[in-house]
Amino acid sequence: MGWEVVGRDAATGMIEAVDTTRWFGFKDDIAIRVSAVDTGSPNLSRVDVRSKSRVGRSDLGTNAQRIRAYLQHLK
């Protein structure tokens, strides 16, 4: 995805990354957590994704778009 991975913890299923916007070079933080879903199926996982801008009040939908693109790529 072009993100800079800044942290990972296999024990907790956490990945932390930073994405830099093209236009102004703003840094946005991304956190991904992968956890097992207890349904009896060993291959089922839940993926939680958060993306947050470090500065500004509005991101003009950039964070939501980033999450949708990541989840689509994951499929």
PQR file of N, CA, C, O and H, with PARSE charges and radii, in Angstrom:
ATOM      1  N   MET A   1       0.819  -1.195   0.000 -0.4000 1.5000
ATOM      2  CA  MET A   1       0.000   0.000   0.000 -0.0000 2.0000
ATOM      3  C   MET A   1       0.864   1.261   0.000  0.5500 1.7000
ATOM      4  O   MET A   1       0.334   2.369  -0.079 -0.5500 1.4000
ATOM      5  N   GLY A   2       2.166   1.107   0.086 -0.4000 1.5000
ATOM      6  CA  GLY A   2       3.043   2.264   0.087 -0.0000 2.0000
ATOM      7  C   GLY A   2       3.199   2.912   1.454  0.5500 1.7000
ATOM      8  O   GLY A   2       3.751   4.007   1.563 -0.5500 1.4000
ATOM      9  H   GLY A   2       2.597   0.207   0.151  0.4000 1.0000
ATOM     10  N   TRP A   3       2.716   2.246   2.497 -0.4000 1.5000
ATOM     11  CA  TRP A   3       2.804   2.786   3.845 -0.0000 2.0000
ATOM     12  C   TRP A   3       4.144   2.424   4.461  0.5500 1.7000
ATOM     13  O   TRP A   3       4.770   1.438   4.073 -0.5500 1.4000
ATOM     14  H   TRP A   3       2.267   1.357   2.408  0.4000 1.0000
ATOM     15  N   GLU A   4       4.578   3.223   5.415 -0.4000 1.5000
ATOM     16  CA  GLU A   4       5.780   2.909   6.186 -0.0000 2.0000
ATOM     17  C   GLU A   4       5.346   2.183   7.461  0.5500 1.7000
ATOM     18  O   GLU A   4       4.709   2.774   8.333 -0.5500 1.4000
ATOM     19  H   GLU A   4       4.069   4.025   5.730  0.4000 1.0000
ATOM     20  N   VAL A   5       5.693   0.905   7.561 -0.4000 1.5000
ATOM     21  CA  VAL A   5       5.355   0.134   8.759 -0.0000 2.0000
ATOM     22  C   VAL A   5       6.300   0.575   9.877  0.5500 1.7000
ATOM     23  O   VAL A   5       7.521   0.503   9.739 -0.5500 1.4000
ATOM     24  H   VAL A   5       6.211   0.425   6.853  0.4000 1.0000
ATOM     25  N   VAL A   6       5.716   1.032  10.982 -0.4000 1.5000
ATOM     26  CA  VAL A   6       6.525   1.546  12.086 -0.0000 2.0000
ATOM     27  C   VAL A   6       6.459   0.652  13.320  0.5500 1.7000
ATOM     28  O   VAL A   6       7.207   0.861  14.275 -0.5500 1.4000
ATOM     29  H   VAL A   6       4.724   1.090  11.094  0.4000 1.0000
ATOM     30  N   GLY A   7       5.579  -0.336  13.310 -0.4000 1.5000
ATOM     31  CA  GLY A   7       5.486  -1.250  14.445 -0.0000 2.0000
ATOM     32  C   GLY A   7       4.667  -2.462  14.092  0.5500 1.7000
ATOM     33  O   GLY A   7       3.749  -2.403  13.275 -0.5500 1.4000
ATOM     34  H   GLY A   7       4.972  -0.506  12.534  0.4000 1.0000
ATOM     35  N   ARG A   8       5.020  -3.574  14.727 -0.4000 1.5000
ATOM     36  CA  ARG A   8       4.247  -4.801  14.554 -0.0000 2.0000
ATOM     37  C   ARG A   8       4.449  -5.671  15.771  0.5500 1.7000
ATOM     38  O   ARG A   8       5.524  -5.699  16.370 -0.5500 1.4000
ATOM     39  H   ARG A   8       5.766  -3.622  15.391  0.4000 1.0000
ATOM     40  N   ASP A   9       3.390  -6.384  16.125 -0.4000 1.5000
ATOM     41  CA  ASP A   9       3.432  -7.268  17.281 -0.0000 2.0000
ATOM     42  C   ASP A   9       2.607  -8.504  16.949  0.5500 1.7000
ATOM     43  O   ASP A   9       1.378  -8.470  17.007 -0.5500 1.4000
ATOM     44  H   ASP A   9       2.517  -6.361  15.639  0.4000 1.0000
ATOM     45  N   ALA A  10       3.275  -9.578  16.605 -0.4000 1.5000
ATOM     46  CA  ALA A  10       2.586 -10.808  16.200 -0.0000 2.0000
ATOM     47  C   ALA A  10       1.746 -11.382  17.340  0.5500 1.7000
ATOM     48  O   ALA A  10       0.699 -11.981  17.096 -0.5500 1.4000
ATOM     49  H   ALA A  10       4.274  -9.606  16.558  0.4000 1.0000
ATOM     50  N   ALA A  11       2.195 -11.205  18.577 -0.4000 1.5000
ATOM     51  CA  ALA A  11       1.469 -11.756  19.721 -0.0000 2.0000
ATOM     52  C   ALA A  11       0.087 -11.129  19.876  0.5500 1.7000
ATOM     53  O   ALA A  11      -0.858 -11.806  20.280 -0.5500 1.4000
ATOM     54  H   ALA A  11       3.046 -10.718  18.776  0.4000 1.0000
ATOM     55  N   THR A  12      -0.037  -9.844  19.560 -0.4000 1.5000
ATOM     56  CA  THR A  12      -1.331  -9.165  19.681 -0.0000 2.0000
ATOM     57  C   THR A  12      -2.019  -8.962  18.338  0.5500 1.7000
ATOM     58  O   THR A  12      -3.160  -8.503  18.295 -0.5500 1.4000
ATOM     59  H   THR A  12       0.731  -9.294  19.232  0.4000 1.0000
ATOM     60  N   GLY A  13      -1.344  -9.295  17.246 -0.4000 1.5000
ATOM     61  CA  GLY A  13      -1.923  -9.126  15.920 -0.0000 2.0000
ATOM     62  C   GLY A  13      -1.978  -7.684  15.461  0.5500 1.7000
ATOM     63  O   GLY A  13      -2.803  -7.337  14.616 -0.5500 1.4000
ATOM     64  H   GLY A  13      -0.417  -9.669  17.282  0.4000 1.0000
ATOM     65  N   MET A  14      -1.112  -6.836  16.002 -0.4000 1.5000
ATOM     66  CA  MET A  14      -1.133  -5.402  15.687 -0.0000 2.0000
ATOM     67  C   MET A  14      -0.070  -5.022  14.662  0.5500 1.7000
ATOM     68  O   MET A  14       1.061  -5.506  14.694 -0.5500 1.4000
ATOM     69  H   MET A  14      -0.442  -7.119  16.689  0.4000 1.0000
ATOM     70  N   ILE A  15      -0.474  -4.145  13.758 -0.4000 1.5000
ATOM     71  CA  ILE A  15       0.437  -3.531  12.792 -0.0000 2.0000
ATOM     72  C   ILE A  15       0.172  -2.033  12.852  0.5500 1.7000
ATOM     73  O   ILE A  15      -0.981  -1.602  12.819 -0.5500 1.4000
ATOM     74  H   ILE A  15      -1.393  -3.753  13.732  0.4000 1.0000
ATOM     75  N   GLU A  16       1.233  -1.242  12.938 -0.4000 1.5000
ATOM     76  CA  GLU A  16       1.106   0.211  12.917 -0.0000 2.0000
ATOM     77  C   GLU A  16       1.902   0.746  11.739  0.5500 1.7000
ATOM     78  O   GLU A  16       3.013   0.292  11.468 -0.5500 1.4000
ATOM     79  H   GLU A  16       2.169  -1.593  12.965  0.4000 1.0000
ATOM     80  N   ALA A  17       1.319   1.720  11.040 -0.4000 1.5000
ATOM     81  CA  ALA A  17       1.968   2.263   9.850 -0.0000 2.0000
ATOM     82  C   ALA A  17       1.681   3.759   9.750  0.5500 1.7000
ATOM     83  O   ALA A  17       0.815   4.296  10.441 -0.5500 1.4000
ATOM     84  H   ALA A  17       0.416   2.089  11.261  0.4000 1.0000
ATOM     85  N   VAL A  18       2.433   4.412   8.872 -0.4000 1.5000
ATOM     86  CA  VAL A  18       2.247   5.836   8.589 -0.0000 2.0000
ATOM     87  C   VAL A  18       2.148   5.997   7.081  0.5500 1.7000
ATOM     88  O   VAL A  18       2.935   5.423   6.328 -0.5500 1.4000
ATOM     89  H   VAL A  18       3.137   3.976   8.311  0.4000 1.0000
ATOM     90  N   ASP A  19       1.174   6.781   6.652 -0.4000 1.5000
ATOM     91  CA  ASP A  19       1.039   7.112   5.236 -0.0000 2.0000
ATOM     92  C   ASP A  19       1.214   8.616   5.099  0.5500 1.7000
ATOM     93  O   ASP A  19       0.748   9.380   5.944 -0.5500 1.4000
ATOM     94  H   ASP A  19       0.534   7.247   7.263  0.4000 1.0000
ATOM     95  N   THR A  20       1.876   9.034   4.047 -0.4000 1.5000
ATOM     96  CA  THR A  20       2.105  10.451   3.788 -0.0000 2.0000
ATOM     97  C   THR A  20       1.251  10.856   2.594  0.5500 1.7000
ATOM     98  O   THR A  20       1.335  10.244   1.529 -0.5500 1.4000
ATOM     99  H   THR A  20       2.254   8.413   3.360  0.4000 1.0000
ATOM    100  N   THR A  21       0.419  11.903   2.774 -0.4000 1.5000
ATOM    101  CA  THR A  21      -0.442  12.342   1.681 -0.0000 2.0000
ATOM    102  C   THR A  21       0.402  12.975   0.578  0.5500 1.7000
ATOM    103  O   THR A  21       1.442  13.584   0.833 -0.5500 1.4000
ATOM    104  H   THR A  21       0.351  12.400   3.639  0.4000 1.0000
ATOM    105  N   ARG A  22      -0.072  12.815  -0.639 -0.4000 1.5000
ATOM    106  CA  ARG A  22       0.685  13.304  -1.801 -0.0000 2.0000
ATOM    107  C   ARG A  22       0.722  14.818  -1.900  0.5500 1.7000
ATOM    108  O   ARG A  22       1.770  15.389  -2.202 -0.5500 1.4000
ATOM    109  H   ARG A  22      -0.916  12.321  -0.846  0.4000 1.0000
ATOM    110  N   TRP A  23      -0.396  15.477  -1.652 -0.4000 1.5000
ATOM    111  CA  TRP A  23      -0.485  16.901  -1.920 -0.0000 2.0000
ATOM    112  C   TRP A  23       0.303  17.755  -0.946  0.5500 1.7000
ATOM    113  O   TRP A  23       1.074  18.622  -1.357 -0.5500 1.4000
ATOM    114  H   TRP A  23      -1.247  15.013  -1.406  0.4000 1.0000
ATOM    115  N   PHE A  24       0.113  17.514   0.340 -0.4000 1.5000
ATOM    116  CA  PHE A  24       0.738  18.392   1.327 -0.0000 2.0000
ATOM    117  C   PHE A  24       1.754  17.688   2.209  0.5500 1.7000
ATOM    118  O   PHE A  24       2.398  18.327   3.041 -0.5500 1.4000
ATOM    119  H   PHE A  24      -0.514  16.810   0.673  0.4000 1.0000
ATOM    120  N   GLY A  25       1.906  16.390   2.039 -0.4000 1.5000
ATOM    121  CA  GLY A  25       2.876  15.640   2.827 -0.0000 2.0000
ATOM    122  C   GLY A  25       2.466  15.425   4.272  0.5500 1.7000
ATOM    123  O   GLY A  25       3.319  15.212   5.134 -0.5500 1.4000
ATOM    124  H   GLY A  25       1.383  15.871   1.363  0.4000 1.0000
ATOM    125  N   PHE A  26       1.140  15.480   4.553 -0.4000 1.5000
ATOM    126  CA  PHE A  26       0.662  15.230   5.911 -0.0000 2.0000
ATOM    127  C   PHE A  26       0.879  13.772   6.271  0.5500 1.7000
ATOM    128  O   PHE A  26       0.785  12.893   5.413 -0.5500 1.4000
ATOM    129  H   PHE A  26       0.448  15.653   3.852  0.4000 1.0000
ATOM    130  N   LYS A  27       1.169  13.513   7.539 -0.4000 1.5000
ATOM    131  CA  LYS A  27       1.350  12.158   8.038 -0.0000 2.0000
ATOM    132  C   LYS A  27       0.044  11.684   8.670  0.5500 1.7000
ATOM    133  O   LYS A  27      -0.537  12.375   9.507 -0.5500 1.4000
ATOM    134  H   LYS A  27       1.245  14.226   8.235  0.4000 1.0000
ATOM    135  N   ASP A  28      -0.408  10.504   8.265 -0.4000 1.5000
ATOM    136  CA  ASP A  28      -1.599   9.890   8.832 -0.0000 2.0000
ATOM    137  C   ASP A  28      -1.200   8.553   9.451  0.5500 1.7000
ATOM    138  O   ASP A  28      -0.417   7.799   8.871 -0.5500 1.4000
ATOM    139  H   ASP A  28       0.064   9.942   7.586  0.4000 1.0000
ATOM    140  N   ASP A  29      -1.745   8.267  10.633 -0.4000 1.5000
ATOM    141  CA  ASP A  29      -1.433   7.039  11.344 -0.0000 2.0000
ATOM    142  C   ASP A  29      -2.473   5.964  11.035  0.5500 1.7000
ATOM    143  O   ASP A  29      -3.673   6.235  10.990 -0.5500 1.4000
ATOM    144  H   ASP A  29      -2.381   8.879  11.104  0.4000 1.0000
ATOM    145  N   ILE A  30      -1.989   4.737  10.823 -0.4000 1.5000
ATOM    146  CA  ILE A  30      -2.849   3.599  10.525 -0.0000 2.0000
ATOM    147  C   ILE A  30      -2.561   2.513  11.544  0.5500 1.7000
ATOM    148  O   ILE A  30      -1.404   2.213  11.839 -0.5500 1.4000
ATOM    149  H   ILE A  30      -1.015   4.517  10.859  0.4000 1.0000
ATOM    150  N   ALA A  31      -3.631   1.921  12.083 -0.4000 1.5000
ATOM    151  CA  ALA A  31      -3.490   0.792  12.999 -0.0000 2.0000
ATOM    152  C   ALA A  31      -4.363  -0.341  12.489  0.5500 1.7000
ATOM    153  O   ALA A  31      -5.534  -0.139  12.169 -0.5500 1.4000
ATOM    154  H   ALA A  31      -4.571   2.164  11.844  0.4000 1.0000
ATOM    155  N   ILE A  32      -3.794  -1.521  12.415 -0.4000 1.5000
ATOM    156  CA  ILE A  32      -4.516  -2.708  11.953 -0.0000 2.0000
ATOM    157  C   ILE A  32      -4.386  -3.771  13.039  0.5500 1.7000
ATOM    158  O   ILE A  32      -3.289  -4.041  13.529 -0.5500 1.4000
ATOM    159  H   ILE A  32      -2.843  -1.686  12.674  0.4000 1.0000
ATOM    160  N   ARG A  33      -5.513  -4.370  13.408 -0.4000 1.5000
ATOM    161  CA  ARG A  33      -5.510  -5.450  14.383 -0.0000 2.0000
ATOM    162  C   ARG A  33      -6.202  -6.657  13.775  0.5500 1.7000
ATOM    163  O   ARG A  33      -7.331  -6.561  13.293 -0.5500 1.4000
ATOM    164  H   ARG A  33      -6.404  -4.151  13.010  0.4000 1.0000
ATOM    165  N   VAL A  34      -5.521  -7.790  13.801 -0.4000 1.5000
ATOM    166  CA  VAL A  34      -6.080  -9.039  13.298 -0.0000 2.0000
ATOM    167  C   VAL A  34      -6.281  -9.954  14.500  0.5500 1.7000
ATOM    168  O   VAL A  34      -5.348 -10.192  15.266 -0.5500 1.4000
ATOM    169  H   VAL A  34      -4.605  -7.868  14.193  0.4000 1.0000
ATOM    170  N   SER A  35      -7.503 -10.467  14.666 -0.4000 1.5000
ATOM    171  CA  SER A  35      -7.791 -11.345  15.790 -0.0000 2.0000
ATOM    172  C   SER A  35      -8.635 -12.519  15.320  0.5500 1.7000
ATOM    173  O   SER A  35      -9.385 -12.418  14.348 -0.5500 1.4000
ATOM    174  H   SER A  35      -8.261 -10.273  14.044  0.4000 1.0000
ATOM    175  N   ALA A  36      -8.499 -13.630  16.028 -0.4000 1.5000
ATOM    176  CA  ALA A  36      -9.268 -14.833  15.704 -0.0000 2.0000
ATOM    177  C   ALA A  36     -10.724 -14.630  16.107  0.5500 1.7000
ATOM    178  O   ALA A  36     -11.026 -13.961  17.095 -0.5500 1.4000
ATOM    179  H   ALA A  36      -7.890 -13.712  16.817  0.4000 1.0000
ATOM    180  N   VAL A  37     -11.611 -15.219  15.323 -0.4000 1.5000
ATOM    181  CA  VAL A  37     -13.033 -15.199  15.638 -0.0000 2.0000
ATOM    182  C   VAL A  37     -13.389 -16.598  16.121  0.5500 1.7000
ATOM    183  O   VAL A  37     -13.134 -17.587  15.433 -0.5500 1.4000
ATOM    184  H   VAL A  37     -11.366 -15.762  14.521  0.4000 1.0000
ATOM    185  N   ASP A  38     -13.972 -16.671  17.295 -0.4000 1.5000
ATOM    186  CA  ASP A  38     -14.277 -17.966  17.912 -0.0000 2.0000
ATOM    187  C   ASP A  38     -15.605 -18.507  17.390  0.5500 1.7000
ATOM    188  O   ASP A  38     -16.643 -18.359  18.034 -0.5500 1.4000
ATOM    189  H   ASP A  38     -14.179 -15.868  17.854  0.4000 1.0000
ATOM    190  N   THR A  39     -15.559 -19.138  16.210 -0.4000 1.5000
ATOM    191  CA  THR A  39     -16.768 -19.724  15.625 -0.0000 2.0000
ATOM    192  C   THR A  39     -16.589 -21.197  15.329  0.5500 1.7000
ATOM    193  O   THR A  39     -17.467 -21.820  14.732 -0.5500 1.4000
ATOM    194  H   THR A  39     -14.715 -19.258  15.687  0.4000 1.0000
ATOM    195  N   GLY A  40     -15.466 -21.764  15.735 -0.4000 1.5000
ATOM    196  CA  GLY A  40     -15.191 -23.156  15.442 -0.0000 2.0000
ATOM    197  C   GLY A  40     -14.405 -23.344  14.158  0.5500 1.7000
ATOM    198  O   GLY A  40     -13.920 -24.442  13.883 -0.5500 1.4000
ATOM    199  H   GLY A  40     -14.752 -21.258  16.219  0.4000 1.0000
ATOM    200  N   SER A  41     -14.273 -22.285  13.368 -0.4000 1.5000
ATOM    201  CA  SER A  41     -13.503 -22.341  12.124 -0.0000 2.0000
ATOM    202  C   SER A  41     -12.115 -21.773  12.390  0.5500 1.7000
ATOM    203  O   SER A  41     -12.002 -20.603  12.755 -0.5500 1.4000
ATOM    204  H   SER A  41     -14.667 -21.394  13.592  0.4000 1.0000
ATOM    205  N   PRO A  42     -11.055 -22.561  12.220 -0.5600 1.5000
ATOM    206  CA  PRO A  42      -9.709 -22.068  12.528  0.2800 2.0000
ATOM    207  C   PRO A  42      -9.188 -21.025  11.542  0.5500 1.7000
ATOM    208  O   PRO A  42      -8.174 -20.383  11.817 -0.5500 1.4000
ATOM    209  N   ASN A  43      -9.850 -20.841  10.409 -0.4000 1.5000
ATOM    210  CA  ASN A  43      -9.351 -19.929   9.383 -0.0000 2.0000
ATOM    211  C   ASN A  43     -10.115 -18.611   9.326  0.5500 1.7000
ATOM    212  O   ASN A  43      -9.994 -17.868   8.352 -0.5500 1.4000
ATOM    213  H   ASN A  43     -10.673 -21.363  10.186  0.4000 1.0000
ATOM    214  N   LEU A  44     -10.897 -18.315  10.355 -0.4000 1.5000
ATOM    215  CA  LEU A  44     -11.698 -17.097  10.347 -0.0000 2.0000
ATOM    216  C   LEU A  44     -11.066 -16.058  11.269  0.5500 1.7000
ATOM    217  O   LEU A  44     -10.789 -16.331  12.437 -0.5500 1.4000
ATOM    218  H   LEU A  44     -10.995 -18.918  11.147  0.4000 1.0000
ATOM    219  N   SER A  45     -10.843 -14.858  10.723 -0.4000 1.5000
ATOM    220  CA  SER A  45     -10.231 -13.781  11.498 -0.0000 2.0000
ATOM    221  C   SER A  45     -11.032 -12.504  11.332  0.5500 1.7000
ATOM    222  O   SER A  45     -11.744 -12.323  10.344 -0.5500 1.4000
ATOM    223  H   SER A  45     -11.069 -14.635   9.775  0.4000 1.0000
ATOM    224  N   ARG A  46     -10.906 -11.624  12.309 -0.4000 1.5000
ATOM    225  CA  ARG A  46     -11.500 -10.294  12.243 -0.0000 2.0000
ATOM    226  C   ARG A  46     -10.367  -9.306  12.013  0.5500 1.7000
ATOM    227  O   ARG A  46      -9.311  -9.401  12.638 -0.5500 1.4000
ATOM    228  H   ARG A  46     -10.328 -11.771  13.112  0.4000 1.0000
ATOM    229  N   VAL A  47     -10.593  -8.360  11.112 -0.4000 1.5000
ATOM    230  CA  VAL A  47      -9.598  -7.327  10.819 -0.0000 2.0000
ATOM    231  C   VAL A  47     -10.213  -5.972  11.142  0.5500 1.7000
ATOM    232  O   VAL A  47     -11.209  -5.569  10.542 -0.5500 1.4000
ATOM    233  H   VAL A  47     -11.451  -8.283  10.604  0.4000 1.0000
ATOM    234  N   ASP A  48      -9.605  -5.277  12.098 -0.4000 1.5000
ATOM    235  CA  ASP A  48     -10.026  -3.923  12.462 -0.0000 2.0000
ATOM    236  C   ASP A  48      -8.977  -2.954  11.942  0.5500 1.7000
ATOM    237  O   ASP A  48      -7.779  -3.162  12.133 -0.5500 1.4000
ATOM    238  H   ASP A  48      -8.796  -5.605  12.585  0.4000 1.0000
ATOM    239  N   VAL A  49      -9.435  -1.887  11.280 -0.4000 1.5000
ATOM    240  CA  VAL A  49      -8.515  -0.912  10.701 -0.0000 2.0000
ATOM    241  C   VAL A  49      -8.928   0.485  11.157  0.5500 1.7000
ATOM    242  O   VAL A  49     -10.109   0.831  11.152 -0.5500 1.4000
ATOM    243  H   VAL A  49     -10.408  -1.718  11.125  0.4000 1.0000
ATOM    244  N   ARG A  50      -7.937   1.276  11.548 -0.4000 1.5000
ATOM    245  CA  ARG A  50      -8.171   2.671  11.936 -0.0000 2.0000
ATOM    246  C   ARG A  50      -7.149   3.530  11.213  0.5500 1.7000
ATOM    247  O   ARG A  50      -5.975   3.171  11.122 -0.5500 1.4000
ATOM    248  H   ARG A  50      -6.977   0.995  11.552  0.4000 1.0000
ATOM    249  N   SER A  51      -7.594   4.650  10.708 -0.4000 1.5000
ATOM    250  CA  SER A  51      -6.705   5.602  10.058 -0.0000 2.0000
ATOM    251  C   SER A  51      -7.069   6.983  10.575  0.5500 1.7000
ATOM    252  O   SER A  51      -8.236   7.372  10.549 -0.5500 1.4000
ATOM    253  H   SER A  51      -8.548   4.942  10.782  0.4000 1.0000
ATOM    254  N   LYS A  52      -6.066   7.730  11.048 -0.4000 1.5000
ATOM    255  CA  LYS A  52      -6.334   9.033  11.653 -0.0000 2.0000
ATOM    256  C   LYS A  52      -5.281  10.045  11.215  0.5500 1.7000
ATOM    257  O   LYS A  52      -4.081   9.768  11.219 -0.5500 1.4000
ATOM    258  H   LYS A  52      -5.118   7.414  11.069  0.4000 1.0000
ATOM    259  N   SER A  53      -5.759  11.209  10.844 -0.4000 1.5000
ATOM    260  CA  SER A  53      -4.866  12.308  10.485 -0.0000 2.0000
ATOM    261  C   SER A  53      -4.224  12.875  11.737  0.5500 1.7000
ATOM    262  O   SER A  53      -4.854  12.945  12.792 -0.5500 1.4000
ATOM    263  H   SER A  53      -6.733  11.434  10.840  0.4000 1.0000
ATOM    264  N   ARG A  54      -2.979  13.277  11.618 -0.4000 1.5000
ATOM    265  CA  ARG A  54      -2.286  13.874  12.761 -0.0000 2.0000
ATOM    266  C   ARG A  54      -2.635  15.344  12.938  0.5500 1.7000
ATOM    267  O   ARG A  54      -2.635  15.846  14.062 -0.5500 1.4000
ATOM    268  H   ARG A  54      -2.467  13.220  10.761  0.4000 1.0000
ATOM    269  N   VAL A  55      -2.931  16.043  11.847 -0.4000 1.5000
ATOM    270  CA  VAL A  55      -3.234  17.476  11.914 -0.0000 2.0000
ATOM    271  C   VAL A  55      -4.513  17.773  11.149  0.5500 1.7000
ATOM    272  O   VAL A  55      -4.929  17.006  10.281 -0.5500 1.4000
ATOM    273  H   VAL A  55      -2.931  15.635  10.934  0.4000 1.0000
ATOM    274  N   GLY A  56      -5.123  18.893  11.484 -0.4000 1.5000
ATOM    275  CA  GLY A  56      -6.301  19.351  10.753 -0.0000 2.0000
ATOM    276  C   GLY A  56      -7.593  18.784  11.304  0.5500 1.7000
ATOM    277  O   GLY A  56      -7.609  17.797  12.041 -0.5500 1.4000
ATOM    278  H   GLY A  56      -4.784  19.516  12.189  0.4000 1.0000
ATOM    279  N   ARG A  57      -8.664  19.435  10.925 -0.4000 1.5000
ATOM    280  CA  ARG A  57      -9.992  18.997  11.358 -0.0000 2.0000
ATOM    281  C   ARG A  57     -10.648  18.075  10.351  0.5500 1.7000
ATOM    282  O   ARG A  57     -11.389  17.169  10.731 -0.5500 1.4000
ATOM    283  H   ARG A  57      -8.651  20.236  10.327  0.4000 1.0000
ATOM    284  N   SER A  58     -10.391  18.287   9.093 -0.4000 1.5000
ATOM    285  CA  SER A  58     -11.027  17.500   8.044 -0.0000 2.0000
ATOM    286  C   SER A  58      -9.959  16.887   7.147  0.5500 1.7000
ATOM    287  O   SER A  58      -8.959  17.521   6.810 -0.5500 1.4000
ATOM    288  H   SER A  58      -9.788  19.023   8.784  0.4000 1.0000
ATOM    289  N   ASP A  59     -10.200  15.644   6.775 -0.4000 1.5000
ATOM    290  CA  ASP A  59      -9.259  14.962   5.876 -0.0000 2.0000
ATOM    291  C   ASP A  59      -9.859  14.792   4.484  0.5500 1.7000
ATOM    292  O   ASP A  59      -9.262  14.151   3.619 -0.5500 1.4000
ATOM    293  H   ASP A  59     -11.011  15.129   7.049  0.4000 1.0000
ATOM    294  N   LEU A  60     -11.059  15.379   4.269 -0.4000 1.5000
ATOM    295  CA  LEU A  60     -11.768  15.308   2.983 -0.0000 2.0000
ATOM    296  C   LEU A  60     -12.012  13.870   2.550  0.5500 1.7000
ATOM    297  O   LEU A  60     -12.057  13.574   1.356 -0.5500 1.4000
ATOM    298  H   LEU A  60     -11.544  15.900   4.971  0.4000 1.0000
ATOM    299  N   GLY A  61     -12.171  12.975   3.523 -0.4000 1.5000
ATOM    300  CA  GLY A  61     -12.488  11.575   3.234 -0.0000 2.0000
ATOM    301  C   GLY A  61     -11.289  10.690   2.975  0.5500 1.7000
ATOM    302  O   GLY A  61     -11.452   9.523   2.620 -0.5500 1.4000
ATOM    303  H   GLY A  61     -12.135  13.216   4.493  0.4000 1.0000
ATOM    304  N   THR A  62     -10.096  11.213   3.143 -0.4000 1.5000
ATOM    305  CA  THR A  62      -8.881  10.450   2.843 -0.0000 2.0000
ATOM    306  C   THR A  62      -8.753   9.200   3.712  0.5500 1.7000
ATOM    307  O   THR A  62      -8.410   8.132   3.206 -0.5500 1.4000
ATOM    308  H   THR A  62      -9.963  12.161   3.432  0.4000 1.0000
ATOM    309  N   ASN A  63      -9.025   9.320   5.015 -0.4000 1.5000
ATOM    310  CA  ASN A  63      -8.870   8.171   5.903 -0.0000 2.0000
ATOM    311  C   ASN A  63      -9.870   7.061   5.578  0.5500 1.7000
ATOM    312  O   ASN A  63      -9.509   5.885   5.545 -0.5500 1.4000
ATOM    313  H   ASN A  63      -9.304  10.188   5.426  0.4000 1.0000
ATOM    314  N   ALA A  64     -11.110   7.433   5.342 -0.4000 1.5000
ATOM    315  CA  ALA A  64     -12.125   6.436   4.983 -0.0000 2.0000
ATOM    316  C   ALA A  64     -11.769   5.754   3.663  0.5500 1.7000
ATOM    317  O   ALA A  64     -11.919   4.540   3.525 -0.5500 1.4000
ATOM    318  H   ALA A  64     -11.403   8.388   5.368  0.4000 1.0000
ATOM    319  N   GLN A  65     -11.304   6.526   2.710 -0.4000 1.5000
ATOM    320  CA  GLN A  65     -10.901   5.969   1.410 -0.0000 2.0000
ATOM    321  C   GLN A  65      -9.724   5.010   1.583  0.5500 1.7000
ATOM    322  O   GLN A  65      -9.679   3.959   0.944 -0.5500 1.4000
ATOM    323  H   GLN A  65     -11.182   7.512   2.822  0.4000 1.0000
ATOM    324  N   ARG A  66      -8.780   5.366   2.439 -0.4000 1.5000
ATOM    325  CA  ARG A  66      -7.615   4.523   2.699 -0.0000 2.0000
ATOM    326  C   ARG A  66      -8.049   3.175   3.290  0.5500 1.7000
ATOM    327  O   ARG A  66      -7.544   2.126   2.891 -0.5500 1.4000
ATOM    328  H   ARG A  66      -8.816   6.220   2.959  0.4000 1.0000
ATOM    329  N   ILE A  67      -8.982   3.210   4.237 -0.4000 1.5000
ATOM    330  CA  ILE A  67      -9.470   1.980   4.863 -0.0000 2.0000
ATOM    331  C   ILE A  67     -10.196   1.114   3.842  0.5500 1.7000
ATOM    332  O   ILE A  67      -9.971  -0.095   3.786 -0.5500 1.4000
ATOM    333  H   ILE A  67      -9.392   4.062   4.561  0.4000 1.0000
ATOM    334  N   ARG A  68     -11.063   1.717   3.037 -0.4000 1.5000
ATOM    335  CA  ARG A  68     -11.787   0.944   2.016 -0.0000 2.0000
ATOM    336  C   ARG A  68     -10.809   0.304   1.028  0.5500 1.7000
ATOM    337  O   ARG A  68     -10.972  -0.860   0.660 -0.5500 1.4000
ATOM    338  H   ARG A  68     -11.246   2.699   3.083  0.4000 1.0000
ATOM    339  N   ALA A  69      -9.800   1.055   0.600 -0.4000 1.5000
ATOM    340  CA  ALA A  69      -8.817   0.518  -0.354 -0.0000 2.0000
ATOM    341  C   ALA A  69      -8.041  -0.652   0.264  0.5500 1.7000
ATOM    342  O   ALA A  69      -7.795  -1.656  -0.405 -0.5500 1.4000
ATOM    343  H   ALA A  69      -9.668   2.000   0.898  0.4000 1.0000
ATOM    344  N   TYR A  70      -7.657  -0.523   1.536 -0.4000 1.5000
ATOM    345  CA  TYR A  70      -6.929  -1.604   2.200 -0.0000 2.0000
ATOM    346  C   TYR A  70      -7.788  -2.862   2.300  0.5500 1.7000
ATOM    347  O   TYR A  70      -7.322  -3.959   1.994 -0.5500 1.4000
ATOM    348  H   TYR A  70      -7.856   0.292   2.079  0.4000 1.0000
ATOM    349  N   LEU A  71      -9.043  -2.706   2.727 -0.4000 1.5000
ATOM    350  CA  LEU A  71      -9.921  -3.865   2.867 -0.0000 2.0000
ATOM    351  C   LEU A  71     -10.209  -4.507   1.511  0.5500 1.7000
ATOM    352  O   LEU A  71     -10.303  -5.731   1.415 -0.5500 1.4000
ATOM    353  H   LEU A  71      -9.422  -1.814   2.976  0.4000 1.0000
ATOM    354  N   GLN A  72     -10.349  -3.694   0.465 -0.4000 1.5000
ATOM    355  CA  GLN A  72     -10.547  -4.247  -0.874 -0.0000 2.0000
ATOM    356  C   GLN A  72      -9.306  -5.022  -1.315  0.5500 1.7000
ATOM    357  O   GLN A  72      -9.418  -6.104  -1.890 -0.5500 1.4000
ATOM    358  H   GLN A  72     -10.272  -2.700   0.543  0.4000 1.0000
ATOM    359  N   HIS A  73      -8.132  -4.472  -1.046 -0.4000 1.5000
ATOM    360  CA  HIS A  73      -6.865  -5.134  -1.386 -0.0000 2.0000
ATOM    361  C   HIS A  73      -6.721  -6.455  -0.608  0.5500 1.7000
ATOM    362  O   HIS A  73      -6.195  -7.441  -1.125 -0.5500 1.4000
ATOM    363  H   HIS A  73      -8.040  -3.593  -0.579  0.4000 1.0000
ATOM    364  N   LEU A  74      -7.195  -6.449   0.633 -0.4000 1.5000
ATOM    365  CA  LEU A  74      -7.098  -7.636   1.479 -0.0000 2.0000
ATOM    366  C   LEU A  74      -7.961  -8.781   0.955  0.5500 1.7000
ATOM    367  O   LEU A  74      -7.603  -9.950   1.096 -0.5500 1.4000
ATOM    368  H   LEU A  74      -7.622  -5.648   1.053  0.4000 1.0000
ATOM    369  N   LYS A  75      -9.109  -8.436   0.344 -0.4000 1.5000
ATOM    370  CA  LYS A  75     -10.003  -9.465  -0.201 -0.0000 2.0000
ATOM    371  C   LYS A  75      -9.289 -10.260  -1.269  0.5500 1.7000
ATOM    372  O   LYS A  75      -9.871 -11.175  -1.851 -0.5500 1.4000
ATOM    373  H   LYS A  75      -9.400  -7.486   0.229  0.4000 1.0000
TER
END
